[in-house]
Amino acid sequence: MHDTAQDPPPGTTVPGCLEGAPLMVRHPVHADLCGDVVRIVGYRENGAALDNAVEMAALAVPLILGFGEPFQIALGRAPAAEDRYDSFTSGLYPGFVLMNSTGRAECIQVDFTPLGARRFFGIPMREIAQRMVRLDDLGDPDIARLRERLGAESDWRRRFGLVETVLLRRLAGAPPRREAIAQAFDRILASRGTVRIDALARSLDCTRKHLNQQFGEDVGIGPKATARMVRFNRALALARRAEAADWALIAADCGYADQAHLVREFRVFSGATPSALPSFP
């Protein structure tokens, strides 16, 4: 039996205390998908609606296969009535996302690494980066068929089996990652976002312009924006582990010029100053 938890979607912080909290079912990632897929989660709301839930600079590319009522989602602003999505994806976005729901949403969410998303979707990541994309707009019949089959199925185990089968098949037949970009991305992660992009380009024997172009193709955004997101997530993780966050110390530890620099980055990536963020779990 898969683990279950009464939590909102991964990476989402929901202000306040909600009655009828949603059900979240976590499916273990198959060994052959590691490196391409971060997590697979089933989500079903039980009446409690999301109200401006915030997701902050996520480093994964989600695939949402919906079979309930749609979410309202917008990048960097409050969603409007027309921002309705049931099945969708969105590439990396160096900012925050706000989300509402009716309390009756239901979906499976697959979170890819950026390079894994490039292999799965088979399109340049710049085409879906920094925007919301309905799955119908992708024109991918394989994904459309999967969505239809999930909508006709009610058992979580069988739903996950359908999703896993498609993931394994598509990724087994996908072109391999480009080694230079994979190395560059890994170095940004390993440095926690502090590596200098000029030095990174030189180590790969390419120009900064060429590195930017290749990142747009395989990651969706440039290496500098990627590094900023990695550094922000590092600061956020340190704050979540602390009983009382020392923001000056966190700024120094994460390579920000000073605390004011950290605050500016938090405004970009979370829409709030550090002290104004919702309480950490």
Phi, psi and chi 1 to 4 in degrees:
 res  aa     phi    psi   chi1   chi2   chi3   chi4
   1 MET       -  135.2 -174.0   70.0  179.4      -
   2 HIS   -75.6  149.0  -56.8  -59.3      -      -
   3 ASP   -62.5  142.5  -67.4  -23.9      -      -
   4 THR  -125.5  152.4   62.2      -      -      -
   5 ALA  -150.9  148.5      -      -      -      -
   6 GLN   -89.2   75.7  -59.2  -63.1  -47.5      -
   7 ASP  -131.0  158.1  -66.8  -37.2      -      -
   8 PRO   -74.9  176.4   28.0  -34.0      -      -
   9 PRO   -56.0  151.1  -23.6   33.3      -      -
  10 PRO   -53.9  135.8  -22.5   30.9      -      -
  11 GLY    81.6    1.2      -      -      -      -
  12 THR  -102.2  135.5  -61.8      -      -      -
  13 THR  -110.0  122.5  -59.3      -      -      -
  14 VAL  -107.7  116.8 -177.5      -      -      -
  15 PRO   -63.1  144.2  -16.5   29.5      -      -
  16 GLY    82.1 -177.4      -      -      -      -
  17 CYS  -108.9  125.1 -179.8      -      -      -
  18 LEU  -106.4  137.3  -60.3  177.7      -      -
  19 GLU   -86.1  155.1  -63.7  179.8   -0.5      -
  20 GLY    60.2   46.0      -      -      -      -
  21 ALA   -56.7  149.8      -      -      -      -
  22 PRO   -68.7  157.3   24.9  -34.0      -      -
  23 LEU   -93.8  131.4  171.3   72.4      -      -
  24 MET  -124.2  125.2 -174.0  168.0   68.0      -
  25 VAL  -114.0  118.9 -174.4      -      -      -
  26 ARG   -95.0  128.6  -60.9 -177.9 -176.6  -86.8
  27 HIS  -106.5  128.4 -179.5   72.8      -      -
  28 PRO   -62.9  141.4   20.1  -30.7      -      -
  29 VAL   -79.4  126.6  175.5      -      -      -
  30 HIS   -58.8  143.3 -168.1  -74.8      -      -
  31 ALA   -56.5  -34.5      -      -      -      -
  32 ASP   -73.7   -8.7  -70.3  -15.5      -      -
  33 LEU  -101.1   -7.8  -60.8  174.5      -      -
  34 CYS   -62.9  138.1  -69.2      -      -      -
  35 GLY    96.8  -23.3      -      -      -      -
  36 ASP  -111.2  -36.3  -69.5  -42.2      -      -
  37 VAL  -117.1  129.5  174.9      -      -      -
  38 VAL   -86.7  -47.5  179.3      -      -      -
  39 ARG  -159.0  158.2   65.7 -177.9   62.8   84.1
  40 ILE  -130.5  124.4  -54.3  171.4      -      -
  41 VAL  -136.8  137.0  178.0      -      -      -
  42 GLY   -99.6  140.9      -      -      -      -
  43 TYR  -137.4  129.3  175.0   74.9      -      -
  44 ARG  -139.1  124.4 -175.3 -176.0   67.6 -135.4
  45 GLU   -82.0  147.0  -67.6 -175.5  -24.0      -
  46 ASN  -120.7   35.1  -64.7  -51.6      -      -
  47 GLY   114.4  -31.9      -      -      -      -
  48 ALA   -79.6  126.6      -      -      -      -
  49 ALA   -94.1  147.9      -      -      -      -
  50 LEU   -75.8  139.6  -59.6  176.4      -      -
  51 ASP  -132.4   98.9 -178.0   14.2      -      -
  52 ASN    52.8   42.6  -78.9  -24.4      -      -
  53 ALA   -62.4  141.3      -      -      -      -
  54 VAL  -115.6  133.2   58.7      -      -      -
  55 GLU  -114.3  131.2 -178.0  174.4  -59.7      -
  56 MET  -112.1  108.3  -62.0  174.5  -80.4      -
  57 ALA    45.3   53.9      -      -      -      -
  58 ALA   -64.3  138.9      -      -      -      -
  59 LEU   -95.3   16.8  -75.1  163.5      -      -
  60 ALA  -121.7  156.6      -      -      -      -
  61 VAL  -104.9  113.3  176.2      -      -      -
  62 PRO   -86.2  146.3   32.5  -35.1      -      -
  63 LEU  -117.7  115.1  168.3   64.9      -      -
  64 ILE  -106.5  120.3  -51.4  -64.0      -      -
  65 LEU  -110.0  100.0  -60.4  154.5      -      -
  66 GLY   -96.4  143.4      -      -      -      -
  67 PHE  -139.9   25.3   25.7   86.4      -      -
  68 GLY  -128.9 -152.5      -      -      -      -
  69 GLU   -77.0  152.2  -65.9 -165.8    1.3      -
  70 PRO   -72.6  159.9   25.6  -34.0      -      -
  71 PHE   -88.5  159.0  -63.1   94.8      -      -
  72 GLN  -106.9  121.8  -76.9 -176.0  -49.2      -
  73 ILE  -138.4  139.8  -51.8  175.6      -      -
  74 ALA  -145.0  147.4      -      -      -      -
  75 LEU   -89.5  120.2  -52.7 -178.2      -      -
  76 GLY    73.4   12.8      -      -      -      -
  77 ARG  -161.2  170.0   59.6  174.8  174.6   82.2
  78 ALA   -70.9  136.9      -      -      -      -
  79 PRO   -70.1  148.0   22.0  -30.4      -      -
  80 ALA  -104.2  175.9      -      -      -      -
  81 ALA   -59.2  -33.2      -      -      -      -
  82 GLU   -80.7   -6.4   63.9  -89.9   17.6      -
  83 ASP   -88.5   56.6  -62.1  -44.7      -      -
  84 ARG  -104.2  128.9  -68.5  164.4   60.4   85.9
  85 TYR  -140.3  129.0  -58.2   87.2      -      -
  86 ASP  -104.7  -49.1   49.8   12.6      -      -
  87 SER  -120.3  123.7  -63.6      -      -      -
  88 PHE  -163.2  173.2   60.1   92.8      -      -
  89 THR  -140.1  169.4 -173.1      -      -      -
  90 SER  -158.7  126.8  180.0      -      -      -
  91 GLY   -73.5 -176.5      -      -      -      -
  92 LEU   -57.1  139.5  -67.5 -169.9      -      -
  93 TYR  -135.3  114.9  172.6   61.2      -      -
  94 PRO   -79.1   69.6   27.2  -31.4      -      -
  95 GLY  -175.6 -162.4      -      -      -      -
  96 PHE  -112.3  158.9   62.6   94.4      -      -
  97 VAL  -124.5  137.1  178.9      -      -      -
  98 LEU  -111.9  142.0  -68.5  178.1      -      -
  99 MET  -139.0  135.9 -175.9 -174.2  -41.8      -
 100 ASN  -123.0  161.5  -64.1  -32.5      -      -
 101 SER  -150.6  171.2   70.7      -      -      -
 102 THR   -90.9  -10.2   63.7      -      -      -
 103 GLY    93.4    3.7      -      -      -      -
 104 ARG  -131.0   27.2  -68.1  179.9  -66.9  -83.7
 105 ALA   -79.7  149.7      -      -      -      -
 106 GLU  -151.3  135.2 -171.1  169.9    3.8      -
 107 CYS  -164.6  168.2   64.8      -      -      -
 108 ILE  -113.2  134.3  -76.7 -177.8      -      -
 109 GLN  -116.5  125.8  174.5  168.8  -23.4      -
 110 VAL  -109.1  121.3 -179.5      -      -      -
 111 ASP  -101.2  118.5  -75.7  -21.7      -      -
 112 PHE   -97.4  152.7  -65.3   95.2      -      -
 113 THR   -67.5  156.0   64.5      -      -      -
 114 PRO   -55.0  -42.6  -27.1   36.0      -      -
 115 LEU   -71.6  -30.8  -62.0  177.8      -      -
 116 GLY   -68.3  -38.6      -      -      -      -
 117 ALA   -63.2  -39.4      -      -      -      -
 118 ARG   -58.7  -41.6  173.1   71.3  172.0   99.0
 119 ARG   -71.9  -41.2  -60.8 -176.5   67.6 -125.5
 120 PHE   -70.1  -49.5  176.6   82.2      -      -
 121 PHE   -77.6  -28.1  -71.4  110.6      -      -
 122 GLY    70.0   24.6      -      -      -      -
 123 ILE  -129.5  157.2   58.6  175.9      -      -
 124 PRO   -59.1  133.2  -22.5   33.6      -      -
 125 MET   -66.4  -21.2  -75.9  -66.1   96.4      -
 126 ARG   -63.3  -21.8   65.6  168.0   63.3   89.5
 127 GLU   -71.2  -22.8  -66.5 -175.0   10.2      -
 128 ILE  -119.7   -2.0   63.4  171.5      -      -
 129 ALA   -68.9  143.6      -      -      -      -
 130 GLN    59.3   31.7  -54.1 -170.8   65.4      -
 131 ARG  -157.2  158.1   55.3 -173.0  -68.8 -115.2
 132 MET   -91.2  135.2  -60.6  -68.2  -57.8      -
 133 VAL  -131.6  116.6 -179.4      -      -      -
 134 ARG   -69.2  141.8  -67.2  177.9  175.7   86.7
 135 LEU   -61.6  -31.5  -65.3 -170.4      -      -
 136 ASP   -59.5  -32.3  -71.9  -14.2      -      -
 137 ASP   -74.7  -14.9  -65.5  -24.9      -      -
 138 LEU   -74.7  -25.1  -71.8  177.2      -      -
 139 GLY    62.8   36.4      -      -      -      -
 140 ASP  -106.4  102.7 -170.9  -43.5      -      -
 141 PRO   -63.6  -29.5   20.1  -30.8      -      -
 142 ASP   -64.1  -46.0 -163.9   30.3      -      -
 143 ILE   -68.8  -37.5  -63.3  176.0      -      -
 144 ALA   -62.0  -42.4      -      -      -      -
 145 ARG   -64.4  -40.0  -78.0 -167.8  -63.3  -90.6
 146 LEU   -60.9  -45.4  174.5   60.0      -      -
 147 ARG   -59.0  -42.5  164.3   64.8 -173.9   84.0
 148 GLU   -64.5  -42.0  -69.6  172.8    3.3      -
 149 ARG   -67.3  -37.6  -66.1 -178.4   68.8 -172.3
 150 LEU   -65.9  -38.4  -70.9  172.6      -      -
 151 GLY   -63.9  -25.2      -      -      -      -
 152 ALA   -91.5   -2.8      -      -      -      -
 153 GLU  -111.4  142.0 -178.6   56.9   74.0      -
 154 SER  -115.8  -13.6   58.8      -      -      -
 155 ASP   -89.0  126.5  179.9   79.4      -      -
 156 TRP   -62.0  -39.8  -77.3  111.2      -      -
 157 ARG   -61.6  -44.1 -170.6 -178.7  -62.4  -84.1
 158 ARG   -70.5  -35.4  -70.8 -166.2  -70.6  -89.8
 159 ARG   -58.9  -48.6  -76.9  173.4  171.7  171.6
 160 PHE   -63.2  -36.3  -74.4  130.2      -      -
 161 GLY   -62.2  -41.5      -      -      -      -
 162 LEU   -62.0  -45.8  -70.2  170.1      -      -
 163 VAL   -64.6  -45.9  171.0      -      -      -
 164 GLU   -62.1  -39.6 -170.8  172.6   84.5      -
 165 THR   -60.5  -44.4  -63.4      -      -      -
 166 VAL   -67.4  -41.9  171.2      -      -      -
 167 LEU   -60.1  -47.9  -67.8  174.1      -      -
 168 LEU   -62.6  -42.9  -72.4  167.5      -      -
 169 ARG   -67.0  -47.6  173.0  171.0   50.6   77.9
 170 ARG   -67.3  -41.5  -76.2  177.6   67.0  114.8
 171 LEU   -74.5  -29.4  -71.5  168.3      -      -
 172 ALA   -65.2  -31.4      -      -      -      -
 173 GLY   -97.4    3.4      -      -      -      -
 174 ALA   -84.7  152.5      -      -      -      -
 175 PRO   -60.1  149.6  -20.0   31.9      -      -
 176 PRO   -68.0  163.3   25.6  -33.6      -      -
 177 ARG   -63.5  148.4  -58.0  174.4 -169.6   84.6
 178 ARG   -73.8  123.2  -78.5 -167.2  -79.0 -167.1
 179 GLU   -60.1  -42.2 -170.9   59.5   31.4      -
 180 ALA   -63.3  -41.6      -      -      -      -
 181 ILE   -72.5  -36.7  -58.4  -54.4      -      -
 182 ALA   -61.5  -42.4      -      -      -      -
 183 GLN   -63.7  -43.4  -72.6 -178.7   13.6      -
 184 ALA   -63.7  -44.8      -      -      -      -
 185 PHE   -62.0  -44.2 -172.7   77.2      -      -
 186 ASP   -62.5  -36.8  -72.7  -15.4      -      -
 187 ARG   -68.6  -35.6  -76.7 -168.9   58.7 -172.6
 188 ILE   -63.4  -44.3  -70.1  173.0      -      -
 189 LEU   -63.9  -45.3  -67.1  178.5      -      -
 190 ALA   -63.8  -33.0      -      -      -      -
 191 SER   -83.6   -1.4   73.2      -      -      -
 192 ARG    58.8   34.6  -62.9  170.7  176.2  171.1
 193 GLY    84.5   12.1      -      -      -      -
 194 THR  -104.5   -4.7   61.2      -      -      -
 195 VAL   -65.4  143.0   64.4      -      -      -
 196 ARG   -80.7  131.3  -65.0 -174.5   64.4   84.7
 197 ILE   -67.2  -36.8  -54.2  -54.7      -      -
 198 ASP   -60.4  -44.3  -73.7  -21.6      -      -
 199 ALA   -66.3  -36.3      -      -      -      -
 200 LEU   -63.8  -44.2 -176.0   59.1      -      -
 201 ALA   -63.0  -43.5      -      -      -      -
 202 ARG   -62.4  -38.5  -73.9 -164.6  -59.8  -88.3
 203 SER   -66.1  -23.4   72.2      -      -      -
 204 LEU   -97.8    5.2  -62.9  170.5      -      -
 205 ASP    57.6   47.0 -164.6   26.3      -      -
 206 CYS  -143.5  167.3   69.0      -      -      -
 207 THR   -82.0  160.9   65.8      -      -      -
 208 ARG   -62.1  -37.4 -177.6  165.2  178.9  158.3
 209 LYS   -62.4  -43.9 -179.9  178.9  179.3 -179.8
 210 HIS   -64.1  -41.7  179.3   75.0      -      -
 211 LEU   -61.9  -42.2 -176.0   61.2      -      -
 212 ASN   -60.3  -43.9  -85.7  -46.1      -      -
 213 GLN   -63.1  -43.3  -69.8  172.9  -21.9      -
 214 GLN   -69.3  -34.8  -63.6  -58.8  -58.0      -
 215 PHE   -65.4  -40.2 -107.8   70.8      -      -
 216 GLY   -59.2  -36.6      -      -      -      -
 217 GLU   -70.9  -46.3 -173.8   85.4    2.3      -
 218 ASP  -101.8  -24.9  -71.3    0.5      -      -
 219 VAL  -110.8  -36.8  178.3      -      -      -
 220 GLY   112.4  -31.7      -      -      -      -
 221 ILE  -130.0  169.3   59.6  175.8      -      -
 222 GLY   -73.9  165.8      -      -      -      -
 223 PRO   -63.6  -33.2   20.0  -31.1      -      -
 224 LYS   -67.1  -44.9 -177.3  175.7 -179.5  179.5
 225 ALA   -63.9  -38.0      -      -      -      -
 226 THR   -61.8  -45.8  -57.9      -      -      -
 227 ALA   -61.8  -39.1      -      -      -      -
 228 ARG   -62.7  -40.7  -71.6  175.0   63.4 -156.2
 229 MET   -64.9  -42.3  -70.6  177.8   68.8      -
 230 VAL   -62.4  -43.2  169.8      -      -      -
 231 ARG   -65.3  -41.5 -173.5  163.6   48.9  177.1
 232 PHE   -61.3  -44.9  165.6   79.0      -      -
 233 ASN   -64.9  -32.1  -84.6  -83.6      -      -
 234 ARG   -64.4  -45.1  162.7   71.6  173.7  162.7
 235 ALA   -62.9  -40.9      -      -      -      -
 236 LEU   -64.1  -41.6 -161.1   58.6      -      -
 237 ALA   -64.6  -40.9      -      -      -      -
 238 LEU   -63.3  -41.4  -70.8  176.1      -      -
 239 ALA   -65.1  -37.2      -      -      -      -
 240 ARG   -69.7  -26.8  -77.6  176.7  166.8  152.7
 241 ARG   -83.1  -15.4  -71.5 -156.8  -63.8  -95.7
 242 ALA   -92.6  143.7      -      -      -      -
 243 GLU   -66.7  -40.6  -70.0 -174.7    9.0      -
 244 ALA  -138.2  111.4      -      -      -      -
 245 ALA   -66.8  128.2      -      -      -      -
 246 ASP   -96.8   96.2 -176.6  -26.5      -      -
 247 TRP   -68.0  -31.3  -67.5  107.7      -      -
 248 ALA   -65.4  -42.3      -      -      -      -
 249 LEU   -67.4  -41.5 -174.1   60.3      -      -
 250 ILE   -62.7  -41.6  -70.1  172.7      -      -
 251 ALA   -59.0  -44.8      -      -      -      -
 252 ALA   -66.5  -41.9      -      -      -      -
 253 ASP   -65.6  -32.1 -168.0   13.2      -      -
 254 CYS   -94.0    1.7  -66.2      -      -      -
 255 GLY    87.1   15.4      -      -      -      -
 256 TYR   -76.6  152.2  -69.2  104.3      -      -
 257 ALA   -60.9  -39.3      -      -      -      -
 258 ASP  -167.0 -178.5   50.2   31.3      -      -
 259 GLN   -64.7  -33.9 -172.4  171.8  -17.8      -
 260 ALA   -62.9  -37.4      -      -      -      -
 261 HIS   -62.6  -45.5 -176.5 -163.3      -      -
 262 LEU   -58.7  -44.0  178.3  145.8      -      -
 263 VAL   -61.7  -41.7  169.9      -      -      -
 264 ARG   -62.0  -41.7  -70.2 -165.7  -61.8  -86.8
 265 GLU   -67.0  -37.3  -68.3  -69.3   88.8      -
 266 PHE   -64.6  -35.9  -96.1   69.8      -      -
 267 ARG   -62.4  -40.2  -73.3 -173.3 -175.9  -83.7
 268 VAL   -67.5  -47.5  171.2      -      -      -
 269 PHE   -90.1  -18.6  -67.8  122.2      -      -
 270 SER  -123.5  -13.2   71.7      -      -      -
 271 GLY    79.3    9.5      -      -      -      -
 272 ALA  -151.2  162.6      -      -      -      -
 273 THR   -74.8  160.7   61.7      -      -      -
 274 PRO   -55.2  -42.2  -27.8   35.6      -      -
 275 SER   -71.0  -17.1   59.1      -      -      -
 276 ALA   -96.6   -0.8      -      -      -      -
 277 LEU   -67.5  153.3  -70.5  174.7      -      -
 278 PRO   -58.3  155.8  -20.9   31.1      -      -
 279 SER   -57.7  139.5  -61.9      -      -      -
 280 PHE   -77.6  145.6  -65.9  118.3      -      -
 281 PRO   -68.9      -   24.0  -31.7      -      -
